[in-house]
Amino acid sequence: MPKEKGDEWEHVIIIGENNNLTFSKVRCIYCNKLFQGGVLRIRGHLLGEHKSGISKCTEVPIQVQEVLKKQQSNRFEVEARRKRIRALDEATTSAGNIPINLDINAKKQVTLSSMFVRKMSDDADKAVARLFYACGIPFSIADSPFFKAAMTAVAKCDSSYKTPNRQRISSQMLADEVHDVQKYIESFKKEALKHGVTLMSDGWTDVNNKPIINFLVATGDGCIFLKSVDTSGTVKNASFIADELSKSIESFGIQSVVQVVTDSASNCVAARSILEQKYPQIVFSPCTVHCLDLLLEDLGIIPWIFSILTDSKNIVKFITTHQYSQACFRKHSKLELLKPGQTRFATNFIMVQRLLTVKGALQETVISREYKKWLTEKLYRVKGEAITNMILNEIFWCSVEALVALCEPLIQIMRLADGNVPCVGKIYWKMWQIEKLIQDADLPSINKKPILDCFTDRWRMLHTDLHAAGFVLDPEYCDLSQYQNEEVITGFHSMIERIFSDSIQLQVQAVQQHAIYRERQGLFARKMAIAAAKEMPAYKWWMSFGAHVPELQQVAIRVLAQVTSASHCERNWSTFDFIHTKKRNRLQSKRVSDIVFVHANIRLKNKLENINYIPENIEWDDQSSDEDTID
């Protein structure tokens, strides 16, 4: 029976073939190189294996290389398994592989070879567990796909395999991994050209007190870490920031960048003004979460709101500072009291939300016998009685309810913008709803006016053409009358002009197709499309149902696939803190940047290649868990 050809032959054209099917004259379908050989030389040409004695193909797609590597890995695994079984059989030959029945009630007899396999497996399990215990590795790492892949790769090797030392891992192997990840990013750039990306930057200070600026690129699928810049000894003025942002725009590709997001510091605002003149087709936006946090900070200095926040902090501080009062509270509540964070003023309002949620438990605590007995001690009496009276005061709780009703929608928008799913189309409508909520709130005019003034100032600071166009194109709001709002429709037309800046004809076609979308014609009329509008991310909805309006579809995808905040930068700080700790503070900035570059981007690659991937929720509540995790 003739031998079947392997998958490698699909990537070459056979010019002349020998009868033994071993050596043939072939031509590579990617680079057109003509050479003679069989499976090993074809694979060596495609994968760049030096031992094959043939030059590497420079045009083969990365996806093809990954498939071939996986097939080769599977072959090695099968061969390694055969070698282990053969060695085990030889080791047990002297005993004749005699069946041994250790249990008189067992249905199957145990052989010597199976006993050896079980013993080896148990020893390996103990060694892995001992590694976790001795090195303080979080148990969640055992579920990491990277840990499993590493163990699988080691299992394929024979007993002569030795793990790489620290010098090799931290130098040459790290450099090789950075190179591989850069190749992946180059392929990612081609896909990013279709959807567009958001470039974002933010600064922080590492454990050695060095000022660092991170640059990342966000898409609807995830975030790519581009680089970090050590700005020690540099004046971080507007021109410097604009120059660094410009370098990142140019390196990733001007045609791919739809938006640039920075924080609202004065030098960043000035840098955005400089870049707007240089790149008129790009939208330069402040961070939505940062703007809303500043709005809450503005509200926090209004006297009646400031009073509520102060009283709430005093309650939380008193209950959580003393062990006995906290123990009494925990008897009545499964939820913990939340303390405000230092970096976000919004956490003050989240603290008040939680306080209102556990109102009943707090009141049960302060009227309980053991709590009252504890308050008789002189050290706690005066302050404790004041806290008790506040907790039992219904006027205080009415004020808390009014504040929560006012600020809860703002916190919901912050959570939405802080998430992983692009939501640029939701911001305009939700902010309009909040403005109407403030106007209709049951508050005295003297209390309502400063709130509206703060809201108007921060919305003026936040709003861009991208928000207006997103509101027009978000399928969830298709039935609203955006065309009657001059600000909204002007922003929509402005985004069309930015995206099709070289063609008036394409601009006109996109505007004409907008009428088809509004009237739900073609694919838009399907019940499935109408139902999916509230279920799918907006840009993916347009990918599924917008094929009959290609120009408008292109505009919609490039608009709706953009994120609205620089929160990815903040989460990247956590990656830096995880890698560059006080115990690892001797790591140089370049090496830290390389490790973070690999860490962040290889996880994105794994996410995009995993069809069972479930997006993680971004939790704001300061709730601890028994399960330790590493992001």
C-alpha positions, 0 to 999 in steps of 0.5 A, spaced: 500 500 500 503 506 498 505 511 503 500 517 504 503 524 503 503 528 510 500 535 510 507 539 509 506 537 501 500 542 501 505 548 501 509 546 495 508 544 488 511 538 486 515 539 479 518 532 479 517 526 483 521 520 484 517 513 485 519 512 492 516 518 494 522 521 498 525 526 494 522 530 489 523 537 486 518 542 489 517 549 489 514 553 495 507 556 494 509 562 498 516 564 496 517 560 489 523 557 492 525 551 488 529 545 491 529 538 492 527 534 498 522 530 502 518 532 508 524 534 513 526 539 508 519 542 506 518 543 514 525 546 515 524 551 509 517 553 512 519 553 519 527 555 518 530 549 522 538 550 520 539 542 521 535 542 514 540 545 510 535 550 507 534 557 507 528 559 511 521 562 507 520 569 508 513 569 506 510 563 510 504 566 514 505 565 521 498 561 522 501 556 517 508 556 522 504 555 528 500 549 525 506 546 523 509 547 529 503 544 533 503 538 528 510 537 529 509 537 537 504 532 536 509 527 533 514 528 538 509 527 543 507 520 540 514 518 539 516 520 546 510 516 549 512 510 545 519 511 548 517 511 555 512 505 554 518 501 550 523 503 556 518 501 561 517 494 558 524 493 558 525 494 565 519 489 567 521 484 562 525 480 568 519 480 572 515 477 566 510 483 567 506 478 571 499 480 573 499 482 581 492 482 584 493 486 590 485 486 592 481 480 592 475 484 590 478 488 584 475 487 577 482 488 574 489 485 575 494 490 576 501 489 572 508 491 574 508 496 569 502 500 571 504 500 578 511 503 575 507 509 571 502 510 577 508 511 582 512 516 577 505 520 576 505 520 584 512 523 584 511 528 579 505 530 582 508 531 589 514 535 586 509 540 582 505 541 589 512 542 593 514 547 588 508 551 589 509 550 597 516 552 597 516 558 592 509 561 594 506 560 588 498 562 587 494 555 587 490 558 581 497 558 577 495 550 576 489 552 572 493 557 567 494 554 560 501 557 560 503 552 566 499 546 563 503 547 556 509 548 560 508 541 563 506 538 557 512 540 553 517 537 559 513 531 559 515 530 551 522 530 553 526 524 555 530 524 562 536 528 559 532 534 559 535 540 564 531 546 565 534 553 563 538 557 568 536 564 571 541 567 566 538 564 560 531 565 562 532 572 563 537 574 557 537 570 551 530 566 552 526 573 554 529 576 547 527 571 543 520 571 546 520 579 545 521 577 538 516 572 537 511 577 540 513 583 536 512 578 530 505 577 532 503 584 533 505 585 526 500 580 524 495 584 529 496 590 526 493 588 519 487 586 522 487 592 526 487 596 520 479 594 519 477 596 526 481 601 528 485 602 534 485 607 540 492 609 543 492 611 550 498 613 555 498 614 562 504 615 567 506 612 574 512 611 578 515 604 579 518 601 586 525 605 585 521 612 584 522 612 577 517 616 572 514 611 567 509 613 561 506 607 558 503 606 551 498 601 549 493 600 544 486 598 545 481 594 540 475 591 541 478 584 542 483 587 547 489 591 549 496 591 546 502 593 550 507 597 546 512 600 550 514 604 556 518 610 557 523 612 563 522 619 563 527 620 569 530 627 568 526 629 563 521 635 563 514 632 561 511 638 558 506 638 552 511 638 547 515 632 550 508 628 551 506 630 544 512 627 541 512 621 544 505 620 542 506 622 535 512 616 535 507 611 537 502 613 532 507 613 527 510 606 529 503 603 529 500 606 523 496 613 522 491 609 518 489 604 524 489 609 529 482 612 530 482 615 537 488 617 542 486 617 550 490 621 555 488 623 562 486 631 563 492 634 566 494 640 563 500 638 559 496 632 556 490 637 554 496 642 551 499 635 547 492 634 545 491 640 542 498 640 538 497 633 535 490 635 533 493 640 528 498 634 526 493 629 525 486 632 524 483 625 522 484 622 529 480 624 535 483 626 541 479 625 547 480 625 555 479 619 559 471 618 560 473 614 567 477 620 569 472 625 567 467 622 571 471 621 577 473 629 577 465 630 576 464 626 583 470 630 586 466 636 584 460 634 587 464 632 593 465 639 595 458 641 595 456 642 602 450 638 603 454 632 600 460 633 603 457 633 610 454 626 608 460 623 605 464 626 612 459 622 616 459 616 612 466 616 613 466 616 620 461 611 621 465 606 617 472 608 620 469 607 627 466 600 626 472 598 622 477 600 626 475 597 633 475 589 633 469 588 637 465 593 634 467 590 627 466 583 630 459 585 632 457 588 625 459 581 622 454 577 626 449 581 623 452 582 616 455 578 610 457 584 607 463 588 609 463 595 610 468 599 604 473 604 605 474 609 600 480 608 596 486 613 595 486 614 587 479 614 585 474 619 589 468 615 586 470 610 591 467 615 596 460 614 593 461 606 593 462 606 600 456 610 601 452 605 597 454 599 601 453 603 607 445 604 605 445 596 603 447 594 610 443 599 613 439 594 617 445 590 619 448 597 622 442 598 626 441 591 629 449 592 631 448 598 635 442 596 639 445 589 640 446 588 648 453 586 647 455 592 643 451 597 648 455 593 653 462 595 649 460 602 649 460 603 656 467 603 656 470 610 657 475 610 651 469 609 646 463 612 650 463 619 647 464 617 640 461 611 640 454 614 642 455 619 636 456 614 631 450 610 634 445 616 634 447 617 627 446 610 625 439 611 628 437 617 625 432 617 619 434 624 617 441 622 615 439 615 611 434 620 607 440 624 605 444 618 604 438 615 599 438 622 595 445 622 594 445 614 592 440 616 587 443 622 584 450 619 583 449 611 582 448 612 575 454 616 574 458 610 578 454 605 573 457 609 567 464 609 570 463 601 571 461 601 563 467 605 561 472 601 565 470 594 562 472 590 557 467 591 552 467 598 547 461 602 549 462 609 546 455 609 543 452 608 550 456 614 553 452 620 550 445 617 551 446 615 558 449 622 560 443 625 557 439 621 562 443 623 568 442 630 566 435 629 566 435 625 572 438 631 576 433 636 573 427 632 575 430 630 582 426 632 588 431 637 591 431 645 593 433 649 587 439 652 591 442 644 592 440 643 584 444 648 581 451 647 583 450 640 581 448 641 574 453 646 573 458 641 575 455 636 570 455 641 564 462 643 565 465 636 566 461 634 560 463 639 556 470 637 557 469 629 556 464 630 549 467 629 542 465 627 535 466 620 537 461 620 542 456 623 538 457 618 532 457 612 537 450 615 539 447 615 532 450 608 530 449 604 536 443 599 534 440 599 541 438 607 540 436 606 532 429 608 534 431 615 537 431 621 533 438 623 533 437 627 527 433 632 530 439 634 535 444 638 531 450 637 536 449 629 535 448 629 527 454 634 526 459 630 530 456 624 526 458 627 519 465 630 522 467 622 524 465 620 516 469 626 514 475 624 518 474 616 516 473 618 508 478 624 508 480 623 501 473 621 498 467 626 498 464 620 494 464 615 500 462 620 505 456 622 501 454 614 500 455 613 508 450 619 509 445 616 504 446 609 507 444 612 514 437 613 511 437 605 510 439 604 517 434 608 520 428 605 516 431 598 518 431 596 511 435 590 508 438 586 513 436 591 519 429 589 518 430 582 520 427 580 527 434 577 529 438 583 528 433 587 532 433 582 538 441 582 537 442 590 538 441 589 545 445 583 546 451 584 542 457 589 542 455 594 537 461 594 533 460 586 532 453 587 531 455 591 525 460 586 522 454 581 522 448 585 519 451 591 516 454 588 509 449 591 505 451 598 507 459 597 506 461 605 507 456 606 513 459 599 516 466 601 515 464 608 519 460 604 524 465 599 526 471 604 526 467 608 531 464 603 535 470 598 536 473 604 540 474 604 548 473 611 552 477 610 558 485 609 559 483 604 564 487 599 561 493 603 563 491 603 570 491 595 570 497 595 566 500 598 572 498 592 576 502 588 571 508 592 573 507 592 580 506 584 580 513 583 576 517 589 579 516 588 586 520 591 592 524 584 592 525 584 585 527 592 585 534 590 581 530 589 575 533 594 570 527 598 566 529 595 559 528 588 562 521 590 566 519 593 560 520 587 556 517 582 561 511 586 561 511 586 553 511 579 553 506 578 559 501 582 557 501 581 549 502 573 550 495 573 554 492 577 549 494 572 544 492 566 548 485 570 549 484 571 542 486 564 540 481 560 545 474 560 543 472 558 550 474 565 552 470 568 557 471 576 558 473 577 566 469 582 570 472 588 572 470 588 580 470 595 583 468 593 590 474 591 595 472 584 596 477 579 598 477 572 596 479 565 599 482 564 592 488 567 590 489 570 583 494 573 579 492 577 573 
